[in-house]
């Protein structure tokens, strides 16, 4: 929707009362540097608690990639990763290769490790997950959530002894960190690209610090008013149905994998009655025994819907398991579960428990089961499920953030919203939800991708480049009609 207002016109010419940077900047060695580009890195030391600066510090790590253009624009592109708990530094190489490089032609690129993540200090990683990943992988469906909960409890006990004020790790302070890092680097205005939780963080910056923003790209939109812990069950089912429909509409896929939907759900119920026990031998590691229940299979397929390259294999993997060929299924499934080692789970649950779980007083799980009866047992499988989420957040000592943290963000900052049709966690309806209160916005669904649209589809990058070039002009989105249909393997 596009509604030009006096506020936006004022922002074009005048930066509203800007706070000076509160940080102390110190150079550091770069860990991830795109080949052929000049990069510089460092830390900005900031208050852990902005309301009580004497209570401790955070050191926020940044990477600044200089533009190659002869006349670089003064407003950089700032990359905000998701999670919460992912590391910008860890994702920099892949993200730069897939799409950030396109923006570096005429703008600096800034990648920031949000507080608690990556190389920023203090880190809130749960190394206990790394040490005990075998227990998670070899847990059965009845004990899985309890095993993960106990490991997270051990992590919380360790982190609690490190003078970490968990209550200060939330989106509002995260947003202040981002602003202070950029002010410390000497920038006066910038463009944001936020992916998944990074889009929620971008919305928080739009709400709290609009004077610094020229434009915002929201990729796989996560609006603060959404209840992701309940919605994810509905969203996963929606995305599955889109995959089944796409396979059915494809002559090749429907012939190779007939009745894919019924095969999947029959397999789901069968494996819940009689789980399959598979052996898995990672290179140079001991052999693991993996129980494949219907709940674990569902969890794996949900995760596969994030990545378009894996989505292409979903019909094949379902049929492999249906026909007793389990090795590839286990490899892809274990790869998904092992990813939790890369996430700062301490940061993740500190933010999510404060802003999502505790802030939502009621979840209609009964309504969910009425709509999708087959999910009744699955609700108790993940640690974020109905059986253990409350205990997890109570153990983490989370208190609800103010109501404003979960209110829709009203803004006149030009925004581009991108969604993937197969996305199981931030569906296109989330972009529509956020779009309702954005005055200058352009909202597009890319039909053949999952989560993380810019990394998955060149057309989305072309739209984003056109948008950043002139944020108050509707970008050229004609390439969407020319995108190729998904080709299932």
C-alpha positions as CSV (number, residue, x, y, z in Angstrom):
1,X,0.0,0.0,0.0
2,X,1.3,3.5,-0.7
3,X,0.1,6.5,1.4
4,X,2.5,9.5,1.3
5,X,2.3,11.5,4.4
6,X,3.8,14.7,5.7
7,X,5.9,12.7,8.2
8,X,7.8,10.9,5.4
9,X,8.3,14.1,3.4
10,X,9.8,15.7,6.5
11,X,12.1,12.7,7.0
12,X,13.5,13.1,3.5
13,X,14.9,16.5,4.4
14,X,15.5,16.5,8.1
15,X,16.9,13.9,10.4
16,X,14.8,14.0,13.6
17,X,16.4,14.6,17.0
18,X,19.3,12.1,16.8
19,X,20.9,10.6,19.8
20,X,24.7,10.5,19.8
21,X,26.4,7.2,19.7
22,X,26.9,5.6,23.2
23,X,29.6,3.2,22.1
24,X,33.4,2.9,22.2
25,X,34.7,1.6,18.9
26,X,37.8,-0.7,18.7
27,X,39.2,-2.3,15.6
28,X,39.5,-6.1,15.4
29,X,40.6,-8.7,12.9
30,X,38.0,-9.8,10.3
31,X,36.9,-13.4,10.4
32,X,34.8,-13.4,7.3
33,X,35.9,-11.3,4.3
34,X,34.4,-11.5,0.8
35,X,37.1,-12.1,-1.7
36,X,38.1,-9.0,-3.7
37,X,36.5,-6.5,-1.3
38,X,38.0,-4.3,1.3
39,X,36.6,-5.1,4.8
40,X,37.3,-3.7,8.2
41,X,35.9,-5.1,11.5
42,X,35.7,-4.3,15.1
43,X,33.7,-4.1,18.3
44,X,31.5,-1.4,19.7
45,X,31.2,-1.5,23.5
46,X,27.7,-0.6,24.7
47,X,25.7,-0.9,27.9
48,X,24.2,-4.3,28.5
49,X,21.3,-2.4,30.2
50,X,20.7,1.0,28.7
51,X,18.6,2.0,31.7
52,X,21.5,1.1,34.0
53,X,24.8,1.5,32.1
54,X,26.9,0.5,35.1
55,X,25.3,-3.0,35.2
56,X,27.7,-4.4,32.6
57,X,28.7,-4.1,28.9
58,X,28.1,-5.9,25.6
59,X,30.7,-5.8,22.8
60,X,29.0,-5.9,19.4
61,X,31.1,-7.2,16.5
62,X,30.6,-5.7,13.1
63,X,32.0,-6.3,9.6
64,X,32.1,-3.3,7.2
65,X,32.5,-4.3,3.5
66,X,33.4,-1.3,1.4
67,X,31.6,-0.7,-1.8
68,X,33.5,-1.2,-5.1
69,X,31.7,1.6,-6.8
70,X,33.6,4.8,-7.7
71,X,30.9,6.9,-6.1
72,X,29.5,5.0,-3.2
73,X,26.3,6.2,-1.7
74,X,26.5,7.6,1.8
75,X,23.8,5.3,3.1
76,X,24.9,1.7,3.6
77,X,22.9,-1.5,3.5
78,X,22.7,-3.1,7.0
79,X,22.1,-6.9,7.1
80,X,20.1,-8.2,10.1
81,X,20.0,-12.0,10.4
82,X,17.3,-14.1,11.9
83,X,16.8,-16.6,14.7
84,X,16.8,-14.9,17.0
85,X,20.3,-16.3,17.7
86,X,21.9,-16.6,14.3
87,X,25.3,-15.0,13.6
88,X,25.7,-12.4,10.8
89,X,29.4,-13.3,10.7
90,X,28.7,-17.0,10.2
91,X,26.2,-16.3,7.4
92,X,28.2,-13.6,5.8
93,X,30.0,-15.6,3.1
94,X,26.9,-17.3,1.8
95,X,24.6,-14.3,2.1
96,X,27.2,-12.1,0.3
97,X,27.6,-14.5,-2.5
98,X,23.9,-15.1,-3.0
99,X,22.6,-11.5,-2.8
100,X,24.4,-8.9,-0.7
101,X,27.2,-8.6,-3.3
102,X,24.6,-7.1,-5.7
103,X,24.1,-4.1,-3.3
104,X,27.9,-3.6,-2.8
105,X,28.2,-2.1,-6.3
106,X,27.3,1.3,-4.9
107,X,26.9,0.9,-1.1
108,X,28.9,-0.3,1.8
109,X,27.5,-3.4,3.5
110,X,27.4,-3.7,7.3
111,X,27.0,-7.1,8.9
112,X,26.4,-7.1,12.7
113,X,26.5,-9.9,15.2
114,X,23.5,-9.1,17.4
115,X,24.1,-9.2,21.2
116,X,24.5,-12.7,22.5
117,X,25.4,-14.1,19.0
118,X,28.5,-14.8,16.9
119,X,31.6,-12.9,17.9
120,X,29.7,-10.4,20.1
121,X,30.3,-10.6,23.9
122,X,29.0,-12.1,26.0
123,X,27.9,-15.0,23.9
124,X,24.8,-16.9,24.9
125,X,25.5,-20.1,23.1
126,X,24.6,-23.4,24.7
127,X,27.7,-25.5,24.3
128,X,25.9,-28.2,26.2
129,X,24.0,-28.9,23.0
130,X,27.2,-29.5,21.2
131,X,28.4,-31.9,23.9
132,X,25.1,-33.8,24.1
133,X,23.9,-33.7,20.5
134,X,24.0,-37.5,20.5
135,X,21.4,-37.6,23.3
136,X,19.1,-35.4,21.3
137,X,19.5,-37.3,18.1
138,X,19.0,-40.7,19.8
139,X,16.1,-39.7,21.9
140,X,12.7,-41.3,21.2
141,X,9.5,-39.4,20.5
142,X,8.3,-39.7,24.1
143,X,11.4,-38.2,25.7
144,X,12.7,-35.8,23.0
145,X,11.3,-32.6,24.5
146,X,12.4,-33.5,28.0
147,X,15.9,-34.3,26.8
148,X,16.2,-30.9,25.1
149,X,14.7,-29.2,28.1
150,X,17.2,-30.7,30.5
151,X,20.1,-29.7,28.2
152,X,18.8,-26.1,28.1
153,X,18.4,-26.1,31.8
154,X,22.1,-27.0,32.2
155,X,23.0,-24.2,29.8
156,X,20.9,-21.7,31.7
157,X,22.6,-22.6,35.0
158,X,26.0,-22.0,33.4
159,X,25.1,-18.7,31.8
160,X,23.5,-17.5,35.0
161,X,26.9,-17.6,36.7
162,X,28.4,-15.1,34.2
163,X,26.8,-11.8,35.3
164,X,24.5,-11.9,32.3
165,X,21.3,-9.9,32.7
166,X,18.9,-12.0,30.6
167,X,16.2,-9.4,30.9
168,X,18.3,-7.0,28.8
169,X,18.5,-9.3,25.8
170,X,15.4,-8.3,23.7
171,X,14.5,-6.6,20.5
172,X,14.4,-3.1,21.9
173,X,17.9,-3.2,23.2
174,X,19.0,-5.1,20.1
175,X,17.7,-2.3,18.0
176,X,19.5,0.3,20.1
177,X,22.7,-1.7,19.6
178,X,22.3,-1.6,15.8
179,X,21.8,2.1,15.8
180,X,24.7,2.8,18.1
181,X,27.1,0.7,16.1
182,X,26.2,2.6,12.9
183,X,26.5,6.0,14.6
184,X,29.9,4.9,15.9
185,X,30.9,4.1,12.4
186,X,30.0,7.6,11.3
187,X,26.8,6.9,9.3
188,X,23.9,9.2,9.5
189,X,21.3,7.3,7.5
190,X,21.0,3.7,6.3
191,X,19.0,1.0,4.6
192,X,18.0,-2.2,6.4
193,X,17.5,-5.8,5.1
194,X,16.1,-8.0,7.8
195,X,15.5,-11.7,7.3
196,X,13.0,-13.7,9.5
197,X,13.6,-12.5,13.1
198,X,15.8,-9.9,11.4
199,X,12.6,-8.4,9.9
200,X,11.1,-8.2,13.3
201,X,14.2,-6.4,14.5
202,X,14.0,-4.1,11.5
203,X,10.4,-3.3,12.4
204,X,11.5,-2.4,15.9
205,X,14.1,0.0,14.5
206,X,11.4,1.5,12.3
207,X,9.3,2.0,15.4
208,X,11.9,3.3,17.7
209,X,14.5,5.0,15.5
210,X,12.9,6.0,12.2
211,X,15.0,9.1,11.8
212,X,18.0,7.0,10.6
213,X,16.2,4.9,8.0
214,X,16.1,5.5,4.3
215,X,14.4,2.2,3.3
216,X,13.7,-1.2,4.8
217,X,13.6,-4.7,3.1
218,X,11.6,-7.2,5.1
219,X,12.4,-10.8,3.9
220,X,10.3,-13.6,5.3
221,X,8.3,-11.1,7.5
222,X,7.9,-11.7,11.2
223,X,5.6,-9.0,12.6
224,X,5.6,-8.4,16.4
225,X,1.9,-8.9,16.7
226,X,2.1,-12.5,15.4
227,X,1.9,-15.5,17.7
228,X,4.5,-17.7,16.1
229,X,4.4,-20.5,18.6
230,X,0.8,-21.2,17.7
231,X,0.8,-20.0,14.1
232,X,3.8,-22.2,13.2
233,X,1.6,-25.3,13.4
234,X,-1.0,-23.8,11.0
235,X,1.7,-22.4,8.8
236,X,3.5,-25.7,8.5
237,X,0.3,-27.4,7.4
238,X,-0.4,-24.6,4.9
239,X,3.1,-24.9,3.4
240,X,2.8,-28.7,3.2
241,X,-0.4,-28.4,1.3
242,X,1.3,-26.0,-1.2
243,X,4.0,-28.6,-1.8
244,X,1.4,-31.4,-2.3
245,X,-0.6,-29.2,-4.7
246,X,2.5,-28.2,-6.7
247,X,3.5,-31.9,-7.1
248,X,0.0,-32.8,-8.1
249,X,0.0,-30.0,-10.7
250,X,3.3,-31.3,-12.1
251,X,2.9,-34.1,-14.7
252,X,6.3,-35.5,-13.8
253,X,6.0,-35.2,-10.0
254,X,2.4,-36.6,-9.9
255,X,3.4,-39.6,-12.1
256,X,6.6,-40.3,-10.2
257,X,5.0,-39.7,-6.7
258,X,1.3,-40.4,-7.0
259,X,-1.0,-39.5,-4.1
260,X,1.8,-37.8,-2.3
261,X,-0.4,-36.3,0.4
262,X,-2.0,-39.5,1.4
263,X,1.3,-41.4,1.3
264,X,2.8,-38.8,3.6
265,X,0.0,-38.8,6.2
266,X,-0.3,-42.6,6.1
267,X,3.4,-42.8,6.7
268,X,3.1,-40.3,9.6
269,X,0.5,-42.3,11.4
270,X,2.2,-45.6,10.7
271,X,5.6,-44.4,12.1
272,X,3.9,-43.1,15.2
273,X,2.5,-46.6,15.8
274,X,5.7,-48.4,14.8
275,X,8.7,-46.1,14.7
276,X,11.6,-47.1,12.3
277,X,15.0,-47.5,13.9
278,X,17.8,-46.4,11.6
279,X,21.6,-46.4,12.0
280,X,23.5,-43.3,11.1
281,X,27.3,-43.2,10.8
282,X,28.7,-39.7,10.4
283,X,32.2,-39.6,9.0
284,X,34.9,-40.2,11.6
285,X,32.3,-40.6,14.3
286,X,30.5,-43.4,16.2
287,X,27.3,-45.0,14.8
288,X,24.1,-43.5,16.1
289,X,20.7,-45.1,16.4
290,X,17.9,-42.7,15.2
291,X,14.3,-43.4,15.9
292,X,12.1,-42.1,13.1
293,X,8.6,-41.6,14.5
294,X,5.9,-39.8,12.6
295,X,6.5,-36.8,14.8
296,X,10.2,-36.7,14.0
297,X,9.4,-37.1,10.3
298,X,7.0,-34.2,10.4
299,X,9.6,-32.1,12.2
300,X,12.1,-32.9,9.6
301,X,9.8,-32.1,6.7
302,X,8.8,-28.8,8.3
303,X,12.5,-27.8,8.4
304,X,13.1,-29.0,4.8
305,X,10.4,-26.4,3.7
306,X,12.9,-23.6,4.5
307,X,15.2,-24.3,1.6
308,X,14.1,-24.4,-2.0
309,X,16.8,-26.9,-2.9
310,X,15.6,-29.3,-0.3
311,X,11.9,-28.6,-1.1
312,X,12.7,-30.1,-4.5
313,X,13.6,-33.4,-2.9
314,X,10.6,-33.6,-0.4
315,X,8.5,-35.9,-2.6
316,X,11.5,-38.1,-3.3
317,X,12.4,-38.4,0.4
318,X,8.8,-39.2,1.4
319,X,8.6,-41.9,-1.1
320,X,12.1,-43.3,-0.2
321,X,10.9,-43.7,3.4
322,X,7.6,-45.1,2.2
323,X,9.6,-47.8,0.2
324,X,12.0,-48.6,3.0
325,X,14.9,-46.6,1.7
326,X,15.8,-44.6,4.7
327,X,19.5,-43.5,4.4
328,X,19.0,-40.2,2.6
329,X,16.0,-39.3,4.8
330,X,18.2,-39.8,7.9
331,X,21.0,-37.7,6.4
332,X,18.8,-34.8,5.6
333,X,16.9,-35.1,8.9
334,X,20.0,-35.3,11.1
335,X,21.5,-32.3,9.2
336,X,18.4,-30.3,10.3
337,X,18.6,-31.3,13.9
338,X,22.3,-30.6,14.1
339,X,21.8,-27.0,13.0
340,X,20.7,-26.1,16.6
341,X,24.4,-26.2,17.5
342,X,25.0,-23.1,15.3
343,X,22.3,-21.0,17.0
344,X,22.8,-19.0,20.2
345,X,20.0,-20.8,22.0
346,X,20.5,-18.7,25.1
347,X,19.8,-15.6,23.0
348,X,17.0,-17.3,21.2
349,X,15.0,-18.3,24.2
350,X,15.7,-15.2,26.1
351,X,14.2,-13.1,23.4
352,X,11.4,-15.4,22.5
353,X,10.2,-16.2,26.0
354,X,10.1,-12.4,26.8
355,X,8.5,-11.3,23.6
356,X,6.5,-14.3,22.3
357,X,5.5,-16.9,24.9
358,X,5.1,-14.9,28.1
359,X,3.5,-12.0,26.3
360,X,0.7,-14.2,24.9
361,X,-1.7,-15.1,27.7
362,X,-3.7,-17.7,25.8
363,X,-3.1,-20.1,23.0
364,X,-6.0,-22.0,21.5
365,X,-4.4,-25.4,21.1
366,X,-7.8,-27.0,21.2
367,X,-8.8,-25.0,18.1
368,X,-5.7,-26.1,16.4
369,X,-6.4,-29.8,17.1
370,X,-10.0,-29.4,15.9
371,X,-8.6,-28.0,12.6
372,X,-5.8,-30.6,12.3
373,X,-6.5,-33.6,14.6
374,X,-3.4,-35.4,13.4
375,X,-1.2,-32.8,15.2
376,X,-2.5,-33.7,18.7
377,X,0.5,-35.8,19.6
378,X,3.0,-33.7,17.6
379,X,2.2,-30.7,19.9
380,X,4.2,-32.4,22.6
381,X,7.2,-33.4,20.5
382,X,9.2,-30.1,20.1
383,X,10.6,-28.3,23.2
384,X,8.5,-25.3,22.0
385,X,5.4,-27.4,22.1
386,X,2.5,-27.2,24.4
387,X,3.9,-29.6,27.0
388,X,7.3,-28.0,27.7
389,X,7.3,-24.4,26.4
390,X,5.8,-22.9,29.6
391,X,8.4,-24.8,31.7
392,X,11.2,-23.7,29.4
393,X,10.3,-20.0,29.7
394,X,9.7,-20.2,33.5
395,X,13.1,-21.9,33.9
396,X,14.6,-19.1,31.8
397,X,13.1,-16.6,34.2
398,X,11.5,-14.6,31.4
399,X,9.1,-11.7,32.2
400,X,6.8,-10.3,29.5
401,X,8.0,-7.2,27.7
402,X,5.6,-4.2,27.7
403,X,2.6,-4.5,25.4
404,X,4.2,-2.1,22.9
405,X,6.7,-4.8,22.0
406,X,3.9,-6.9,20.4
407,X,1.9,-4.1,18.8
408,X,1.8,-3.5,15.0
409,X,4.4,-1.1,13.8
410,X,3.1,2.0,12.2
411,X,5.6,3.6,9.9
412,X,6.1,5.9,6.9
413,X,9.5,4.5,6.1
414,X,9.4,2.9,2.6
415,X,9.3,-0.9,3.0
416,X,9.6,-3.8,0.6
417,X,8.0,-7.1,1.9
418,X,9.0,-10.4,0.4
419,X,7.5,-13.8,1.2
420,X,7.9,-17.4,-0.1
421,X,4.9,-19.4,-0.9
422,X,6.4,-22.6,0.6
423,X,7.6,-20.8,3.8
424,X,6.4,-22.9,6.8
425,X,7.2,-20.4,9.6
426,X,6.7,-16.9,8.2
427,X,3.8,-17.3,5.7
428,X,2.7,-14.6,3.2
429,X,-0.1,-13.7,5.6
430,X,2.5,-12.4,8.0
431,X,3.6,-9.9,5.4
432,X,0.0,-8.9,4.9
433,X,-0.3,-8.4,8.6
434,X,2.7,-6.1,8.8
435,X,1.7,-4.3,5.6
436,X,-1.6,-3.1,7.1
437,X,0.2,-0.4,9.1
438,X,3.0,0.6,6.7
439,X,2.2,3.7,4.7
440,X,4.7,3.2,1.9
441,X,5.1,-0.4,1.2
442,X,5.3,-3.0,-1.6
443,X,4.4,-6.5,-0.8
444,X,5.3,-9.5,-3.1
445,X,5.0,-13.3,-2.8
446,X,7.6,-15.3,-4.7
447,X,5.7,-18.5,-5.7
448,X,8.3,-21.2,-5.8
449,X,10.6,-20.6,-2.7
450,X,10.5,-21.2,1.0
451,X,12.1,-19.2,3.9
452,X,14.7,-16.6,3.0
453,X,13.5,-15.2,-0.3
454,X,16.5,-13.1,-1.3
455,X,18.9,-16.1,-1.0
456,X,16.6,-18.3,-3.0
457,X,15.4,-16.3,-6.0
458,X,17.3,-13.9,-8.3
459,X,14.0,-12.2,-9.2
460,X,13.7,-11.0,-5.5
461,X,17.2,-9.5,-5.6
462,X,16.3,-7.6,-8.8
463,X,13.1,-6.2,-7.1
464,X,15.1,-5.3,-4.0
465,X,17.8,-3.5,-6.1
466,X,15.2,-1.4,-7.9
467,X,13.5,-0.6,-4.6
468,X,16.7,0.6,-2.8
469,X,17.5,2.7,-5.9
470,X,14.3,4.7,-5.4
471,X,12.3,3.6,-2.3
472,X,9.3,5.9,-3.0
473,X,8.7,4.4,-6.5
474,X,7.1,1.1,-6.9
475,X,9.8,-1.4,-8.0
476,X,9.6,-3.4,-11.1
477,X,8.2,-6.8,-10.1
478,X,7.5,-8.1,-13.6
479,X,10.1,-10.9,-13.2
480,X,7.8,-12.7,-10.8
481,X,5.6,-13.8,-13.7
482,X,8.7,-15.3,-15.4
483,X,10.0,-17.3,-12.5
484,X,10.3,-21.0,-13.2
485,X,8.0,-23.5,-11.5
486,X,9.7,-25.7,-8.9
487,X,11.2,-28.8,-10.4
488,X,10.9,-31.8,-8.1
489,X,13.6,-34.4,-8.3
